[in-house]
Amino acid sequence: MVLEYRTMLYLSSKKGGSFMARKRTVSVHPPTGRNEDENLHTPLDRNRIVQTALQLLNESGLKELSMRKIADKLQVKTASLYYHVKDKEQLMQLLLDQICETMAWPDSSLPWNKQLISWAEQFKHVLLSHRDAVELFNSGLGGGYERLTQMEKLYGLFVTAGFKDDQIPWIASIVKNYVLGFAAEEARIYAFAGGVQTTPEELGEQYSRFFRQLPEERFPHLIRLASHTTNTNWAEEFEFGLGVLINGFAAKLQDQS
């Protein structure tokens, strides 16, 4: 899942190569749907709208999500949704809050670096549990209280650790972007593999063979590192990258003490 491997996947999909796949995103933990008969007898409220929107998000993706489709799923008129939700932008904020609400904060008695690792791992898991969650998080600045609560606690963690005030938003942003980027790539490779009816592991082996067949005089390092370039040990890779960031933060903290 390193950069070169991801680039090859992207180029293959663009150029119509042997690994061409239809672009889609796969939810790791798809939700169960409601019984259609229940919809006829359950009063409409904001929570029901958000839960239905989340179900449709996982089924069809963010681009296909619309107020009309939510209304159709609920078997109500589209106009009735606007009594509970102002517009689609507000619905996106409510969806983000719903996703963030499932995140429990790590044990505050742990050292700051252990708390940060736990939070980042949980954030990635949540992102991979919902289709197009990364795109949803990147769709706006986000002012929902549940999402802001995550920021508040993350800031508080760095304040307690002793980082300078002006550095704390930067550090939080670095960690957030690392998790979002990693989750996006992992989801994309899963979707790519699913599009060609294979697994990420089998796809990795195919690209490993491709790298090993390159001209040795021009690509000696790609050939030698082929198996490492296309490995799918993403948990270890994620932990490694996060550790590099945390070590850098710790060094900065030590310099200013």
Sequence and secondary structure as in RCSB ss.txt:
>XXXX:A:sequence
MVLEYRTMLYLSSKKGGSFMARKRTVSVHPPTGRNEDENLHTPLDRNRIVQTALQLLNESGLKELSMRKIADKLQ
VKTASLYYHVKDKEQLMQLLLDQICETMAWPDSSLPWNKQLISWAEQFKHVLLSHRDAVELFNSGLGGGYERLTQ
MEKLYGLFVTAGFKDDQIPWIASIVKNYVLGFAAEEARIYAFAGGVQTTPEELGEQYSRFFRQLPEERFPHLIRL
ASHTTNTNWAEEFEFGLGVLINGFAAKLQDQS
>XXXX:A:secstr
  HHHHHHHHHHHHHT TT        SS      HHHHHHS   HHHHHHHHHHHHHHH GGG  HHHHHHHHT
S HHHHTTT S HHHHHHHHHHHHHHT     TTS HHHHHHHHHHHHHHHHHTSTTHHHHHTTS    HHHHHH
HHHHHHHHHHHT  TTTHHHHHHHHHHHHHHHHHHHHHHHHHHHHTTS HHHHHHHHHHHHHTS TTT HHHHHT
HHHHT   HHHHHHHHHHHHHHHHHHHHHHT 
